[in-house]
Amino acid sequence: MVTLRKIDRRDAELLSRLSIDTFVQAYEGVHSKEDLNSYCRANYSIASTETLLASRDVEAVLAIENTEPAGFYVAKHHPCPVELFGLSTELKQIYVLSSHFGGGIGGELFSHVVDAGKERGSKWLWLCVSDINYRAQAFYKKLGFSVIGRGPKLFVGNDILSSSIMALDIETLSA
Ligand SMILES: CC(C)(COP(=O)(O)OP(=O)(O)OC[C@H]1O[C@@H](n2cnc3c(N)ncnc32)[C@H](O)[C@@H]1OP(=O)(O)O)[C@@H](O)C(=O)NCCC(=O)NCCS
């Protein structure tokens, strides 16, 4: 059974570890080991995770299956770079351990972040996804997101990726 729990800066070490494990699992075979390590060092250190979790606008939720972490999301309540009418929440990360892909955890995390956005008064959930992350794009399209514009260039070590911004109107989603 999966349980979800909110985490805070005291869980920085756990989230740092899980961010690295899920990122490497998702992109090994796409980027070199050196590029993956470089990205993780730059983005998922315990110190930077603690800073992220300390932000008032950030919410993070862990999925636990049989007492073990199995996935998580990190969301930030702030405006989208593509202008949207109404408040918005960014889904910064949603990751599930590959051993649990297809097991429903991503869907549960998604429902939770929709509720978290609505509680903060957001009309929109938006995110940035790399243009070569076909699995994630398919997942987001299935959930109802549409591409609304070009995103920033993403740097994974020496690899430079284009990205897209996707958004979903959560105000009109039924519970
Ligand atoms: C994307 C991800 C979070 C999905 O999590 P998951 O636990 O495998 O997804 P679920 O099993 O909960 O599926 C939820 C729904 O999405 C659908 N779905 C899941 N993966 C899908 C995919 N790749 N393409 C299309 N639909 C998909 C499922 O069929 C399910 O639909 P249903 O409720 O109608 O049956 C997971 O694959 C992952 O962590 N990927 C690697 C990390 C990543 O790319 N994150 C996004 C970075 S931008």
The ligand as an SDF file (V2000), in Angstrom:
LIG
                    3D

 48 50  0  0  0  0  0  0  0  0999 V2000
    6.3460    9.6380  -15.3650 C   0  0  0  0  0  0  0  0  0  0  0  0
    6.1930    8.8040  -14.0770 C   0  0  0  0  0  0  0  0  0  0  0  0
    6.2560    9.7330  -12.8680 C   0  0  0  0  0  0  0  0  0  0  0  0
    4.8520    8.0360  -14.0850 C   0  0  0  0  0  0  0  0  0  0  0  0
    4.7180    7.3590  -12.8440 O   0  0  0  0  0  0  0  0  0  0  0  0
    4.0550    5.8960  -12.7710 P   0  0  0  0  0  0  0  0  0  0  0  0
    3.9390    5.5060  -11.3380 O   0  0  0  0  0  0  0  0  0  0  0  0
    4.7880    4.9860  -13.6750 O   0  0  0  0  0  0  0  0  0  0  0  0
    2.5990    6.1890  -13.3920 O   0  0  0  0  0  0  0  0  0  0  0  0
    1.2150    5.4640  -12.9840 P   0  0  0  0  0  0  0  0  0  0  0  0
    1.4300    3.9890  -12.9690 O   0  0  0  0  0  0  0  0  0  0  0  0
    0.6790    6.0550  -11.7360 O   0  0  0  0  0  0  0  0  0  0  0  0
    0.2460    5.8810  -14.1620 O   0  0  0  0  0  0  0  0  0  0  0  0
   -0.7310    6.9120  -14.0210 C   0  0  0  0  0  0  0  0  0  0  0  0
   -1.4860    7.0140  -15.3090 C   0  0  0  0  0  0  0  0  0  0  0  0
   -0.6130    7.4830  -16.3150 O   0  0  0  0  0  0  0  0  0  0  0  0
   -0.5000    6.5160  -17.3550 C   0  0  0  0  0  0  0  0  0  0  0  0
    0.9090    6.4570  -17.7240 N   0  0  0  0  0  0  0  0  0  0  0  0
    1.9640    6.1580  -16.9700 C   0  0  0  0  0  0  0  0  0  0  0  0
    3.1030    6.2560  -17.6660 N   0  0  0  0  0  0  0  0  0  0  0  0
    2.7170    6.6080  -18.9070 C   0  0  0  0  0  0  0  0  0  0  0  0
    3.3950    6.8570  -20.1180 C   0  0  0  0  0  0  0  0  0  0  0  0
    4.7250    6.7800  -20.1890 N   0  0  0  0  0  0  0  0  0  0  0  0
    2.6790    7.2030  -21.2120 N   0  0  0  0  0  0  0  0  0  0  0  0
    1.3480    7.3230  -21.1760 C   0  0  0  0  0  0  0  0  0  0  0  0
    0.6290    7.1150  -20.0570 N   0  0  0  0  0  0  0  0  0  0  0  0
    1.3090    6.7480  -18.9520 C   0  0  0  0  0  0  0  0  0  0  0  0
   -0.9610    5.1870  -16.7520 C   0  0  0  0  0  0  0  0  0  0  0  0
   -1.5040    4.3430  -17.7470 O   0  0  0  0  0  0  0  0  0  0  0  0
   -2.0160    5.6720  -15.7810 C   0  0  0  0  0  0  0  0  0  0  0  0
   -3.2350    5.9310  -16.4500 O   0  0  0  0  0  0  0  0  0  0  0  0
   -4.6050    5.2940  -15.9020 P   0  0  0  0  0  0  0  0  0  0  0  0
   -4.7870    5.9150  -14.5290 O   0  0  0  0  0  0  0  0  0  0  0  0
   -5.6290    5.7450  -16.9000 O   0  0  0  0  0  0  0  0  0  0  0  0
   -4.3650    3.8260  -15.8600 O   0  0  0  0  0  0  0  0  0  0  0  0
    7.3240    7.7270  -14.0040 C   0  0  0  0  0  0  0  0  0  0  0  0
    7.3240    6.9940  -15.2020 O   0  0  0  0  0  0  0  0  0  0  0  0
    8.7010    8.3190  -13.8130 C   0  0  0  0  0  0  0  0  0  0  0  0
    9.1160    8.5560  -12.6840 O   0  0  0  0  0  0  0  0  0  0  0  0
    9.4280    8.5290  -14.9060 N   0  0  0  0  0  0  0  0  0  0  0  0
   10.8130    8.9760  -14.8450 C   0  0  0  0  0  0  0  0  0  0  0  0
   10.9320   10.3550  -14.3110 C   0  0  0  0  0  0  0  0  0  0  0  0
   10.3700   11.4200  -15.2030 C   0  0  0  0  0  0  0  0  0  0  0  0
   10.5420   11.3880  -16.4050 O   0  0  0  0  0  0  0  0  0  0  0  0
    9.7080   12.3820  -14.5390 N   0  0  0  0  0  0  0  0  0  0  0  0
    9.2260   13.5560  -15.2030 C   0  0  0  0  0  0  0  0  0  0  0  0
   10.3420   14.5300  -15.3820 C   0  0  0  0  0  0  0  0  0  0  0  0
    9.8060   15.9740  -16.2650 S   0  0  0  0  0  0  0  0  0  0  0  0
  1  2  1  0
  2  3  1  0
  2  4  1  0
  2 36  1  0
  4  5  1  0
  5  6  1  0
  6  7  2  0
  6  8  1  0
  6  9  1  0
  9 10  1  0
 10 11  2  0
 10 12  1  0
 10 13  1  0
 13 14  1  0
 14 15  1  0
 15 16  1  0
 15 30  1  0
 16 17  1  0
 17 18  1  0
 17 28  1  0
 18 19  1  0
 18 27  1  0
 19 20  2  0
 20 21  1  0
 21 22  1  0
 21 27  2  0
 22 23  1  0
 22 24  2  0
 24 25  1  0
 25 26  2  0
 26 27  1  0
 28 29  1  0
 28 30  1  0
 30 31  1  0
 31 32  1  0
 32 33  2  0
 32 34  1  0
 32 35  1  0
 36 37  1  0
 36 38  1  0
 38 39  2  0
 38 40  1  0
 40 41  1  0
 41 42  1  0
 42 43  1  0
 43 44  2  0
 43 45  1  0
 45 46  1  0
 46 47  1  0
 47 48  1  0
M  END
$$$$
